[in-house]
Amino acid sequence: MSDGRVDIPAQIEALYARGDYQGVIRIAEAAPGSVRGDAGALFWIGLSHALTGAHVRAMTTLKVALDLRPGDPAIMSALARTHLLIGNAAAAESLMARLAASAERDPAFAHHLTEALVQAGRREDAFRNAFSSVERFKNPLLDLGLAETALRTKRIDVGAAAARRAYARLGAVPAVLRVAGAAAIAVGDTAWLNEIASAVNKAPDEHAALMFDFWTSVLMSGEQLQAALRAAELAAARAPTAARRRALADLRLAARDIRGAEEAAIAAIALQPNDAAAMTLLARCRMINGDLADAKRILNEAIGKDGDCAVACDYLTQIDPGALTSDMASRLEKLLASGALKADDETKALLALARRDEAIDEHARAFRRIIAAKAVAARTAKTAGAGYDPEATEARLKRMRDIFEGPIAGPPGAIASQPIFIVGMPRSGTSLVEQILASHKDVYGGGELPCMIGVLNEFAGLAESRERGLAAIKENAGRWRNRLISGLPEEARSRKFFTDKHPLNFWSVGLIRALLPEAKIVNLSRPPVDVCLSILRFRFFGDYDFANEIDSVAHYYSAYTRMSAHWRSLFGEMIHDVEYERLVAAPEAEIRALLSFCGLSFAEQCLAFHETKRAVITHSAPQVREPLNARAIERREKYGDALKPLEDALARFGVAAD
């Protein structure tokens, strides 16, 4: 066409629809005059800048587009999301308020409000808006937002149904493929996934990989680990970059595939030798496998390449609190003062500095930093609708005590490898006791196996009352038992015993006794102030939402003590209590008693547990490589009066500090 100003905006829209974001930017930069007054073209250009990481340029471009078209909901949403990416929360909230004002009467505003709420981390708000919008407008485009938000909030069936409706009514267009692929993986529909992947794979490599990246993001938000890992594998295979290999390493670590994680981290570093985040992942693999010296070397190298890498500093101080030099600490202090860190990095920087403070006997300052770090984490969780709910914990406690008024007979059957469940509060010594047991030739250390927690969560969804809980056990006991046995790692089946040290299985003791009556149960106890302080000193995710505030962790500890007392009243000597302080004071006597309870012969190697080579995927990985020592016990004395707020919180919930 002779008039480039008409032709170029159309080309830009077509390139964007194909996912060629760099192509959009190239055309716009080659002929800026052709798009200067075109709000639509500027919208696509702004989105392309955002999707390629140029967030400030995206914001500038989208502001111009909104000036040209002030009431456009798509532009408002895109600009709000861009503001969020660069930390302009107030500007984003203002735009979202404008979207919300029209969302109840206009489906376009409702759709774009959902997008903005997702970007803001307000996933529950986004789901509620999307769900009500679909009910109100019956518009297939709104099913896209419902599918995404349902998947991100673990409502898999709702998300899959919405994605199927959109796929049936709108076809295999990119916007639909973005959510349908994630849904197909989440529900395990291989035929549907193959159909979707075939459509995606027609795109150029990088564009297809970006689609797979989105699937990974959605599935990770919904805590669908194996599904997210599958999507990440697709992305890394289609267009391997350092970032994709790094994401793959992270997911493989979460899935306990340490060798695969190490391979992916090494591949990321090969693609980008200065990638401090990938180096940190490699160091984590070495930590998990017990090579602390090499992990420390790699972390120091990572910080040398990128002093802003807060996560490397966090892990370095977990290995050696005194290894954070004054220069490193000063760099973190400046970053914190600048406000340049993302929330999770801010938390990690503060915790790293707190551990350094401990090493130089500045415990009052360390505690202030710990509380500041956890305040950031709590704020992030609450924004996402995932903060700690003490009423839900109390309801869960009451429900479990009501259902399990007495022992419940379980299904008959034999199991080749006898389970040993190690339960207690996090940071109470569960990793240490597992390391001791796993040092025995007849025991496989399973770590935090997901199966029992998965059964507990399914049971919780069915057991709304005592009657329903008992009915759920009667109807599902055989299936759940088979699931627990079939889900074991192959190596666990070849040993006489295996451990599951997921600490939150203290909620599961009644179920364990019903489903696996042959199981041994070991409960760890440690003084409440020590446990709660140790929890506050680390970053936790997922089910550990209680770990971010003093009152929350104190309340949860109270619930743990009450739940444990109930199980002890029912099962008595079927539960073996290990007191952390007694274990440290008299290790041989305590270890002999532990082995005897589990039906294991005494083995000298259990006393030298720190020499046992095995993967330990918890915050305690460095500590279990050392002989028993009293450092953790002495820490409380060093904090002194700084811990009074924690002691007071425990007292409010009926827990004695000692």
C-alpha positions in Angstrom: 0.0 0.0 0.0 1.1 3.6 -0.6 0.2 4.9 2.8 2.6 3.3 5.3 0.7 4.7 8.2 -2.2 2.5 7.4 -0.2 -0.6 6.5 2.4 -0.6 9.3 -0.1 -0.7 12.2 -1.8 -3.7 10.5 1.6 -5.4 10.1 2.3 -4.8 13.8 -0.9 -6.4 14.9 -0.3 -9.4 12.7 3.2 -9.9 14.0 2.0 -9.6 17.6 -0.7 -12.2 16.9 2.0 -14.6 15.6 4.1 -14.0 18.8 6.9 -12.1 16.9 7.4 -9.5 19.6 10.9 -8.5 18.4 9.5 -8.1 14.9 6.9 -5.7 16.2 9.6 -3.6 17.9 11.8 -3.6 14.8 9.0 -2.3 12.6 8.0 0.4 15.1 11.6 1.6 15.5 12.1 1.7 11.7 9.0 3.8 11.1 8.1 5.6 14.3 6.1 8.3 12.5 3.7 5.6 11.1 2.5 4.7 14.6 2.8 7.9 16.6 -0.9 8.7 16.7 -2.3 5.1 16.5 -3.4 3.9 20.0 -3.9 0.3 18.7 -0.4 0.0 17.3 1.1 1.6 20.4 -0.8 -1.0 22.5 0.8 -3.9 20.6 4.2 -2.2 20.7 3.9 -1.6 24.5 2.9 -5.2 25.1 5.9 -6.4 22.9 8.3 -4.3 25.0 6.8 -5.8 28.2 7.1 -9.4 26.9 10.7 -8.9 26.0 11.6 -7.4 29.3 11.8 -3.7 28.4 9.3 -2.7 31.1 10.1 1.1 31.3 9.7 1.4 27.5 6.5 -0.6 27.7 5.1 1.8 30.3 6.1 4.9 28.3 4.5 3.5 25.2 1.3 2.4 26.9 0.9 5.8 28.6 0.8 7.4 25.2 -1.7 4.8 23.9 -4.0 5.5 26.9 -3.8 9.2 26.4 -5.0 8.6 22.8 -7.7 6.2 24.0 -8.5 7.1 27.6 -11.3 4.6 28.3 -9.7 1.5 26.7 -9.8 -1.4 29.2 -7.1 -3.4 27.4 -4.7 -0.5 27.5 -5.5 0.2 31.2 -4.9 -3.4 32.1 -1.6 -3.6 30.2 -0.4 -0.4 31.8 -1.4 -1.5 35.3 0.5 -4.8 34.8 3.5 -2.9 33.5 3.4 -0.6 36.5 3.4 -3.6 38.8 6.4 -5.1 37.0 8.5 -2.0 37.7 7.2 -1.5 41.2 4.7 1.3 40.7 2.0 -0.2 42.9 0.0 3.0 43.5 -0.3 3.7 39.8 -1.4 0.1 39.1 -4.0 0.2 41.9 -5.5 3.4 40.5 -5.9 1.8 37.0 -7.4 -1.4 38.5 -9.9 0.8 40.4 -11.0 2.3 37.1 -11.3 -1.2 35.6 -13.3 -2.4 38.6 -15.7 0.5 38.4 -17.0 -0.8 35.0 -16.4 -4.5 35.4 -19.9 -5.4 36.5 -21.5 -4.0 33.4 -18.9 -4.5 30.7 -17.3 -7.9 29.9 -14.2 -6.3 28.4 -13.5 -4.4 31.7 -14.2 -7.6 33.7 -11.8 -9.6 31.5 -8.9 -7.1 31.7 -9.5 -6.6 35.5 -8.8 -10.3 35.9 -5.5 -10.0 34.0 -4.4 -7.1 36.2 -5.4 -8.8 39.4 -3.3 -11.9 38.4 -0.3 -9.7 37.7 -0.8 -8.1 41.1 -0.6 -11.5 42.8 -4.2 -11.2 44.0 -5.0 -14.6 42.7 -8.1 -15.2 44.8 -9.5 -11.8 43.9 -8.8 -12.6 40.2 -10.6 -15.9 40.5 -13.7 -14.4 42.1 -13.8 -11.7 39.5 -13.4 -14.2 36.6 -16.0 -16.6 38.1 -18.6 -14.0 38.6 -18.0 -12.5 35.2 -18.5 -15.8 33.4 -21.8 -16.3 35.3 -22.9 -12.7 34.5 -22.0 -12.3 30.9 -21.8 -15.9 29.4 -18.9 -14.6 27.2 -16.4 -17.3 26.0 -13.5 -14.8 26.2 -14.1 -14.6 29.9 -13.6 -18.4 30.2 -9.9 -17.7 29.4 -9.5 -15.7 32.6 -11.5 -18.2 34.6 -9.3 -21.1 33.3 -6.1 -19.3 34.2 -7.2 -18.1 37.7 -8.7 -21.4 38.6 -5.5 -23.3 37.7 -3.4 -20.7 39.6 -5.6 -21.2 42.7 -5.6 -25.1 42.6 -9.1 -25.4 41.3 -8.0 -27.8 38.6 -11.5 -29.2 37.6 -13.0 -25.6 37.3 -10.0 -24.5 35.2 -10.1 -27.5 32.9 -13.8 -27.1 32.3 -13.4 -23.4 31.4 -10.5 -24.1 29.1 -12.5 -26.8 27.3 -15.4 -24.4 26.8 -13.1 -21.8 25.4 -11.3 -24.3 23.2 -14.6 -25.6 21.8 -16.1 -22.2 21.1 -13.0 -20.2 20.1 -10.7 -22.8 18.5 -7.0 -23.2 18.7 -6.1 -19.5 18.7 -3.0 -18.4 20.8 -5.1 -16.9 23.7 -6.9 -20.2 24.1 -3.8 -22.4 23.7 -2.2 -20.4 26.6 -4.7 -21.8 29.1 -5.8 -25.0 27.4 -2.2 -26.5 27.3 -1.8 -25.9 31.0 -5.2 -27.4 31.7 -4.5 -30.5 29.6 -1.2 -31.1 31.5 -2.9 -30.5 34.9 -5.6 -33.1 34.3 -3.4 -35.5 32.4 -5.4 -35.5 29.2 -2.6 -36.7 26.8 -4.8 -36.7 23.7 -5.9 -33.1 24.2 -2.4 -32.0 25.1 -1.0 -33.6 21.9 -3.6 -31.7 19.9 -2.7 -28.4 21.6 1.0 -29.0 21.4 0.7 -29.8 17.6 -0.9 -26.3 17.1 1.7 -24.6 19.3 4.6 -26.3 17.5 3.6 -24.7 14.2 5.0 -21.4 15.6 8.7 -20.5 15.5 10.9 -22.0 18.3 11.0 -19.0 20.6 7.3 -18.3 20.2 6.4 -21.9 21.0 8.7 -21.9 24.0 7.1 -18.7 25.3 3.8 -20.5 25.3 5.3 -23.4 27.2 6.8 -20.9 29.6 3.4 -19.5 30.3 2.0 -23.0 31.0 4.9 -23.5 33.5 4.1 -20.3 35.3 0.4 -21.1 35.6 1.0 -24.6 36.8 3.6 -23.5 39.3 1.2 -20.9 40.7 -1.2 -23.8 41.3 1.4 -25.9 42.9 1.1 -28.6 40.2 4.8 -29.5 40.4 5.0 -32.5 38.0 2.7 -30.7 35.5 4.9 -27.6 35.6 8.0 -29.7 35.2 6.6 -31.2 32.0 5.8 -27.8 30.6 9.3 -26.5 31.5 10.8 -29.5 29.8 8.9 -28.6 26.6 10.1 -25.0 26.8 13.8 -25.9 27.4 13.7 -28.5 24.6 12.2 -26.1 22.0 14.3 -23.0 22.7 17.1 -23.7 25.2 18.2 -20.5 27.0 20.0 -20.0 30.3 16.8 -18.8 31.9 14.9 -21.9 30.8 17.6 -24.3 31.9 17.7 -22.5 35.2 13.9 -22.8 35.6 14.2 -26.5 34.8 16.9 -26.9 37.4 14.7 -25.3 40.0 11.7 -27.5 39.2 13.8 -30.6 39.2 15.2 -29.7 42.6 11.6 -29.4 43.9 10.8 -32.8 42.4 13.8 -34.3 44.2 15.7 -35.0 40.9 19.1 -33.8 42.1 21.1 -35.2 39.3 18.7 -33.7 36.7 18.8 -30.4 38.5 22.6 -30.3 38.5 22.7 -31.1 34.8 20.2 -28.3 34.0 22.1 -25.8 36.1 25.4 -26.7 34.4 23.7 -26.3 31.0 22.5 -22.9 32.1 26.0 -21.8 33.1 27.4 -23.1 29.8 24.9 -20.9 28.0 25.5 -17.9 30.3 28.7 -18.2 32.3 27.9 -15.1 34.5 24.5 -16.4 35.5 24.7 -16.1 39.3 21.2 -17.5 39.8 22.2 -20.7 37.9 25.4 -20.9 39.9 23.4 -20.7 43.1 21.2 -23.6 41.9 24.3 -25.6 41.2 25.6 -24.8 44.7 22.2 -25.9 46.2 22.7 -29.3 44.4 26.1 -29.6 46.0 24.7 -28.6 49.4 22.0 -31.2 49.1 24.6 -33.9 48.3 26.8 -32.9 51.2 29.6 -31.1 49.3 29.5 -28.0 51.4 33.0 -26.8 50.6 32.3 -26.8 46.8 28.9 -25.2 47.4 30.5 -22.4 49.3 33.1 -21.9 46.6 30.4 -21.7 43.9 28.3 -19.3 46.0 31.3 -17.0 46.5 32.0 -17.1 42.8 28.3 -16.2 42.1 28.4 -13.2 44.4 31.7 -12.2 42.8 29.9 -12.1 39.4 26.8 -10.5 40.7 26.9 -8.9 44.2 23.1 -8.1 43.9 22.3 -11.9 44.0 20.5 -12.0 47.3 19.7 -15.7 47.0 23.4 -16.6 46.7 24.0 -14.6 49.9 21.1 -16.4 51.6 22.5 -19.8 50.9 26.1 -18.8 51.7 25.0 -17.8 55.2 23.1 -21.0 55.6 26.4 -22.9 55.2 28.6 -20.4 57.1 27.0 -17.3 58.7 30.3 -15.6 59.0 31.2 -16.1 55.3 29.2 -12.9 54.3 32.0 -10.3 54.2 31.6 -6.7 55.2 31.7 -5.7 51.6 28.9 -8.2 50.7 26.8 -7.0 53.6 27.3 -3.4 52.6 26.2 -4.2 49.1 23.0 -5.8 50.4 22.3 -2.9 52.8 22.5 -0.5 49.8 20.2 -2.6 47.8 17.7 -2.8 50.6 17.9 1.0 51.1 17.3 1.6 47.3 14.1 -0.4 47.2 15.3 -2.1 44.1 14.9 -5.7 45.3 11.9 -7.8 44.5 10.0 -8.9 47.6 11.4 -12.4 47.8 14.9 -11.2 47.2 14.4 -8.5 49.9 13.4 -11.3 52.3 16.5 -13.3 51.5 18.8 -10.3 51.8 17.4 -9.5 55.2 17.7 -13.1 56.4 21.3 -13.3 55.1 22.2 -10.2 57.0 20.5 -11.5 60.1 22.6 -14.7 60.1 25.7 -12.5 59.7 24.6 -10.4 62.6 24.4 -13.6 64.7 27.9 -14.5 63.7 29.2 -11.2 65.0 27.0 -11.3 68.2 24.6 -8.6 67.1 21.5 -10.6 68.1 19.1 -7.8 68.8 19.8 -6.4 65.3 19.5 -9.9 63.8 16.0 -10.3 65.3 14.9 -7.0 63.9 16.0 -8.0 60.5 14.3 -11.4 60.8 11.0 -9.7 61.7 11.4 -7.2 58.8 12.1 -10.1 56.4 9.1 -12.0 57.5 6.9 -8.9 57.3 7.8 -8.7 53.6 7.0 -12.4 53.1 3.7 -12.1 55.0 2.7 -9.1 53.0 3.4 -10.9 49.8 1.4 -13.9 50.9 -1.6 -11.9 52.0 -1.6 -10.0 48.7 -1.9 -13.3 47.0 -4.7 -14.4 49.3 -2.6 -17.0 51.0 -1.8 -15.6 54.5 -2.1 -17.7 57.6 -5.6 -18.3 58.9 -5.7 -19.3 62.6 -9.4 -20.0 62.4 -8.8 -22.6 59.7 -6.1 -24.2 61.8 -8.5 -24.4 64.8 -11.2 -25.8 62.6 -8.8 -28.5 61.3 -7.7 -29.4 64.8 -11.3 -29.7 66.0 -12.3 -31.8 63.0 -9.3 -34.2 63.4 -10.1 -34.7 67.1 -13.8 -35.2 66.4 -13.2 -37.8 63.7 -10.4 -39.7 65.5 -12.1 -40.1 68.9 -10.4 -43.5 69.0 -8.3 -45.7 66.8 -9.8 -46.7 63.4 -9.2 -50.2 62.0 -7.4 -50.1 58.7 -7.3 -52.3 55.6 -5.5 -55.7 55.8 -2.4 -56.3 53.7 1.3 -56.7 53.8 4.0 -54.1 52.9 7.5 -55.1 51.9 9.2 -52.1 53.4 8.0 -50.9 56.9 7.3 -47.1 57.1 8.8 -44.9 59.8 7.0 -41.5 59.9 9.1 -38.7 61.6 6.7 -35.9 62.6 6.9 -32.7 64.5 7.1 -29.0 63.9 9.5 -27.8 61.2 13.0 -27.1 62.5 12.5 -29.5 65.5 15.1 -32.0 64.4 13.2 -34.2 61.9 16.0 -34.0 59.3 18.6 -34.9 62.0 16.6 -38.0 63.2 16.1 -39.1 59.6 19.8 -38.7 58.9 20.5 -40.9 61.9 18.0 -43.6 60.8 19.1 -43.4 57.1 22.6 -44.2 58.2 21.4 -47.7 59.0 21.9 -50.2 56.2 18.3 -51.4 56.4 16.7 -47.9 56.1 16.0 -45.8 53.1 15.7 -42.1 53.9 12.8 -40.9 51.9 12.9 -37.2 52.9 9.6 -35.3 52.7 7.6 -37.7 50.6 4.5 -36.2 49.1 2.1 -39.2 49.2 0.9 -39.0 52.8 0.4 -35.3 52.7 -1.5 -35.7 49.4 -3.8 -38.3 51.1 -4.2 -36.0 54.1 -5.3 -33.1 51.8 -7.7 -35.3 49.9 -9.1 -36.6 53.2 -9.5 -33.0 54.5 -11.6 -32.1 51.4 -14.0 -35.0 52.1 -14.1 -34.9 55.9 -16.4 -31.9 56.6 -17.8 -33.7 59.7 -17.1 -36.8 61.8 -19.6 -38.9 59.8 -18.2 -37.9 56.5 -14.6 -38.4 57.7 -15.4 -41.9 58.9 -17.2 -42.7 55.6 -14.3 -41.3 53.6 -11.8 -43.6 55.4 -14.1 -46.6 54.9 -14.6 -45.9 51.2 -11.0 -44.9 50.4 -8.8 -46.8 52.8 -7.7 -49.5 50.4 -7.1 -47.0 47.5 -5.2 -44.6 49.8 -3.0 -47.4 51.2 -2.2 -48.6 47.7 -1.4 -45.1 46.7 1.0 -44.7 49.6 2.8 -48.0 48.8 2.9 -47.6 45.0 4.2 -44.0 45.3 7.3 -45.1 47.0 10.7 -44.6 45.3 12.1 -47.9 43.9 15.0 -47.8 46.3 12.6 -47.6 49.3 10.9 -50.8 48.3 14.3 -52.7 48.3 15.0 -51.8 52.0 13.4 -53.3 55.1 12.4 -49.8 56.3 11.9 -46.4 54.8 11.3 -43.0 56.4 9.0 -40.1 55.6 10.1 -37.1 57.5 7.5 -34.6 56.4 7.0 -32.7 59.6 3.4 -31.6 58.9 2.4 -35.3 59.0 1.7 -34.6 62.7 -1.8 -33.9 61.4 -1.8 -37.3 59.7 -1.1 -39.6 62.7 -4.7 -40.9 63.0 -4.8 -41.5 59.2 -1.4 -43.2 59.3 -2.6 -45.6 62.1 -5.8 -46.3 60.0 -4.1 -46.9 56.7 -0.7 -48.2 57.7 -1.1 -49.8 61.1 2.4 -51.4 60.8 4.0 -47.9 60.6 6.3 -46.6 63.3 5.7 -43.0 64.3 8.5 -40.8 65.8 7.6 -37.4 67.2 10.2 -34.7 67.6 9.9 -32.1 70.4 12.1 -29.1 71.0 11.5 -26.1 73.3 8.9 -23.8 71.7 11.0 -20.6 71.6 13.8 -22.5 69.9 11.6 -24.0 67.3 9.7 -20.8 66.5 12.9 -18.8 66.3 14.4 -21.3 64.0 11.3 -21.2 61.7 11.4 -17.4 61.6 15.1 -17.5 60.6 14.3 -19.2 57.2 12.0 -18.7 54.2 9.2 -21.2 53.8 6.6 -21.6 51.1 3.4 -23.5 50.4 1.8 -25.1 53.4 4.1 -23.3 55.7 2.1 -20.0 55.6 2.3 -19.8 59.4 6.1 -19.2 59.3 5.9 -15.5 58.5 4.8 -13.8 61.7 5.4 -14.2 65.4 1.7 -14.6 66.3 1.2 -17.1 63.4 4.1 -19.3 64.3 3.2 -19.2 68.0 -0.4 -20.1 67.3 0.6 -23.0 65.0 2.9 -24.3 67.6 0.0 -24.3 70.0 -2.1 -26.3 67.5 0.8 -28.8 67.1 1.0 -29.4 70.9 -2.7 -29.9 71.2 -2.8 -32.2 68.2 0.1 -34.2 69.5 -1.4 -34.5 72.9 -4.6 -36.0 71.3 -2.6 -38.6 69.3 -0.6 -39.5 72.4 -3.8 -40.0 74.4 -5.0 -42.5 71.7 -1.9 -44.3 70.7 0.4 -43.9 73.7 3.5 -46.1 73.3 2.9 -46.5 69.6 4.5 -43.0 69.3 8.1 -42.6 70.2 9.1 -39.1 71.4 12.6 -37.8 70.8 13.5 -34.6 72.7 16.1 -32.6 70.7 18.0 -31.4 73.8 18.2 -34.9 75.2 19.5 -36.2 71.9 22.2 -33.7 71.9 23.1 -34.3 75.6 23.1 -38.1 75.4 23.2 -39.2 71.8 24.1 -42.9 72.1 21.4 -43.6 74.7 18.8 -41.7 72.7 19.8 -43.3 69.4 19.8 -46.8 70.9 16.2 -46.2 72.2 15.1 -44.8 68.8 16.5 -47.8 66.9 15.0 -50.2 69.3 11.5 -48.6 69.0 11.8 -48.9 65.2 12.8 -52.6 65.3 16.3 -51.9 64.1 19.5 -53.4 65.4 22.1 -51.0 66.8 24.6 -49.8 64.2 27.7 -47.7 65.0 27.2 -45.8 61.7 24.1 -44.2 63.2 26.3 -42.4 65.7 28.5 -41.1 62.9 25.4 -40.0 60.9 27.2 -36.9 59.6 29.5 -39.1 57.5 26.5 -40.7 55.6 26.4 -39.6 52.0 22.8 -39.0 50.9 20.7 -36.1 49.5 19.1 -33.9 52.1 16.6 -31.4 50.6 15.8 -29.3 53.6 17.1 -26.2 55.3 19.0 -28.5 57.6 21.2 -29.9 54.9 24.4 -28.2 56.3 23.7 -29.1 59.9 23.2 -32.9 59.4 26.8 -33.0 57.9 28.2 -32.1 61.3 28.5 -34.1 64.5 25.9 -33.2 67.2 26.5 -29.9 68.8 24.7 -27.4 71.1 24.8 -24.4 68.8 21.1 -24.4 68.1 20.3 -24.8 71.9 22.7 -21.9 72.8 21.2 -19.6 70.2 18.2 -18.7 72.4 20.5 -17.6 75.3 22.4 -15.3 72.9 19.1 -13.6 71.7 18.1 -12.9 75.3 15.5 -10.3 75.8 15.1 -9.7 72.1 12.8 -12.8 72.1 10.3 -11.4 74.6 7.7 -10.7 71.8 7.9 -14.4 70.8 7.7 -15.6 74.4 4.7 -13.3 75.0 3.0 -14.6 71.8 3.5 -18.3 72.9 2.1 -17.4 76.3 -1.1 -15.9 74.8 -1.7 -19.2 73.0 -1.2 -21.2 76.2 2.3 -22.4 75.5 5.0 -22.2 78.2 8.2 -20.8 76.8 10.3 -23.7 78.2 
